[in-house]
Amino acid sequence: MKIASYNINGINGRLASLLAWLEETAPDVVCLQELKTEDAKFPRAALRKAGYGAAVCGQRAYNGVAILTKGAEPIVTRRALPGDAQDKASRYLEAAVKGILIACIYAPNGNPQPGPRFDYKLAWLERLNAHAAALWASDVPVLLVGDFNVVPTDSDIYSAKSSWKDDALLQPASRAAFQRLIGQGWLDALRTLHPTEPIYTFWDYKRDAWRRNAGLRIDHFLLSRVLHERLVDGNVDVAARALEGSSDHAPVWLQLDEP
């Protein structure tokens, strides 16, 4: 079972490249972030023609998440992260897919920091930690998937002394929130599979970052206990980032054995 995560950075503007990527790589499940469109304008028909059902939690501007499943419709279990009824940002979608509960995550960026946006980021990550603890305790197969907007360690960025050092993605409080998730027992799939090598999922459009391979790892797969032994393979589809007009993220994928 192949599961992918892709911050598409505007699905309608990149639909052609998304469809081409789906045809070439044929993942069973895809979690999409940063749709930048409301539900009514989500390209369901085009994706259905490509063989994918979709659960969508859309929003204009910079939010929106979706879960695509090949040959089936996801069974939505939650459309928002619990803990703050006033938070209307579309950043969390949870669905049952082929025996696994999958949470598609688009965590807040948090810049500029310090300030209210960073405070919101930390509060959102605390809510994620609380909900993740409940999911972990359920002892069912769960995947936390998506753009966490956290660079976990200095090994996950091309240079810890770069201009990113003051960015919200690298702050000690952001990293501590991610490490509290790992401390619950969740397995960081990409780092487990690639323990020492540089592995990046995002290259900024600015400062010629792609050509310099000045990347960051901010897109993650976290696996619950019952999925640890099913992990077979996973990596970053770097070639997709090289395409003209691509997202500033590359798709990330993993392969799970059948139970």
N, C-alpha and C positions, 0 to 999 in steps of 0.2 A: 504494500500500500504506500503510494507516494503522495506526500503532503507538502505543499509549498506555501510560502508566504511572500507577498509582494506589495510593497508600498508603491502604488501605481502613479501617485502624484497627478491625479486627474484622469479618471477612466475614459471619459468621452473623447478627450483629446488624444488618448493613446490606445484607443480601442483596436485599431488595425494591428498594432504591434503586439498587443495582448493576445489577440486571436491567433496571430502567427506563432507566438510563443506557446500557447496552449496546444496548437496542432503539432508543433515540433516535439514538445516535452511530455505531453499527455499526463499531467498529474491527476490523481484521483480526487484530491481536495485542494482548493486554493483559498487562502485567506488574503483578502485585499484590504489595504488601508489607504487613507487619504483619497477617497473617491471624488471629493469636490463636486458632488451632485446630490440632489434630493432623490427620494425613491422613485418619483414619477418619471424622472429622466434617466434612470439607470437602464443600461442597454440589455434588458432581459431577453428580448427576442433574438438578438445577435448571439448571445451566449447560449441560449437554448438551441439555436441552430447548430452551434459548435458542440452540442452534447452535454451542456452543463445546466443544472438547476442552480438557483441562487436564493440565498437569504440576504436581505439588505437592510442596513440601518443607515440611511443616507442623510446628508446635510450639505448645504451649500458652504462655500468658503473652503476651509482647510480640513474638514473632518469627514467622517463617513467610513464605514467598514462593511465588508460583505464576505460571505462564505459561499464558494462555488463547489458543487459536487458533480462528478461525472455520472450521468445516467440516472440521477435521483434528485430529490428535493431535500435539503437539510431540514431537520426538525428543530425549530427554534425553541430554546428553553429560557433564554433571557436576552433582553434587548438593551440593557443598561447595567452598568456596574452599580451594585447596591451601596447604600451608605450616605447618599446625598440626593434627596428627591428634587432639589433645586438645580442640579447639574443637568442641563439639557444637551450637552455636547455628545455627538454620536461617535463614541470611542470604544465601545465594547459590544460584542455580539457573541452569543453562546448558542451552539447547536449540537444535536446528536447526529453523528455521521458514521455509518458503518460500524457501529459498536463502540465509538469513541466520542466523548464529550469534548468538543473543540471550542476554545475561547479565542476569538479574533480580537486583538488588542492594538489600539493606537494611542499610546500614552502621550500626555501633553509634552510639548517641547520644553517649556519653562523659561525661555528667554524673553526679555533680559532678566538677569539675576544680579543682585537680589531684587525682590519686588513681588507684586501680587501674582504674576504669572508663575514665578518659581514656587511661591507658596501653594498655588493651586496644583502644580505638578506633584509636590511632595504629599499633599493631602490625597490626591488621586492615587498615588502609589501606595499610600497607607491603606486606602480602601481596597485596592487590588490585593494587598497582602492579607487583609482580613478575609476577603472572599476566597482567595486561593487556599487559605488554611481550612476553610470549610470544605472546599472541593477535595483537598488532600485527605481529610478525615473520612470522606465518603468511600475512599478506597476503590473507586471505579477508574477506568482508563480515561485520563484527562490530558489534554495538550493545551498549554498556554502558548499562543502563537502570535507573532506580529512585531510591530515596531514599538519597542519599549522606550525609545529615546533615552537610553542609558548606555554609556560605554563602560562596561563592568570593571576593567582594569587597564593599566597602561599598556598591556600587551594587545589591547583591542583597538589601538589607534596608531597611526603611522609614526607619530612623534608626540610624546607626552609634554614636550617643551614647546609645542607649536602654538599658534594663535588660538587654539581651542581651549587652552588651559583655564580660561575664565568662563567657558561655556557651561550652561546648565546641565548638559549631558555628561560632564566629567566631574561635577561637584561631589565632594565627599557624602553629602546627604543623599544625592541621587544614587550613588553607588551603594551606600549602606542599605537603601530600600531594596535594591536588587539583590544584595547579598542576604537580606532577611528572607526573601523568597527562596533562594538556594538553601538557606538554613532550614527551611521547612522539610526539605528532602527532594525538591524538584531537581531534575537532571538537566543541565545546560547541554543540549545535544551537540551543537556545533563544536563547543570547546572540548567536550568529551571525545569526539571523533578526531579532532585536530588539536591535540593538547599543547603543541609548541609553535606551530607555524603561524605566520601572520594570516589572518582571515578577516576580510572586510566586507560589509554589505552596503555601504553608503559612501559616495564620493560627491562632495559639494560641486555645484556648477561653477563656483567662484575659484579664483586662484589656480586655475589649470589643474585642479585636484585629480581628475581622472588620468590625465597623461602622466602625472607624477606618481600615480598610485598612492595618493595621500588620502587613505580611506579610514573609515571607522566601522566598528562592528556594533550596530544598534538594533538589528533585527534578530530575534531569538526564538528558539523552540525550547520550552521547558516541559519535561515529561514527568507524569506522576509515577508512583512506585510500580504499578502493574505494567507500565510500558517500558521500563528500563531495559529488560531483557529482550524486548522486541526490536530495539534499535539496531539497524543493520548498516546504514550509510547515510550520508548527508553532506551537503556542500552549498556553495554559492554559484549561481549561474551567471558568472562574470560576463559572458559574451553578450547577454541582454543589455548590460549597461553600456556596452560599446556602440550600440546602434544609434543612428542619428535620431535626435528627438526623444531619447529614452528618458525614463524617470532617473532621478539622482540616486535611487536605490537599485540594487540588483535583486532578482528573485532568490530566495533561499529555500532549500528543499531537504527533506529527509525521507528515508525509506524504512518502513516498519515491516517486520515479519508478520504473517498471519498468526493469530493466537493459537 
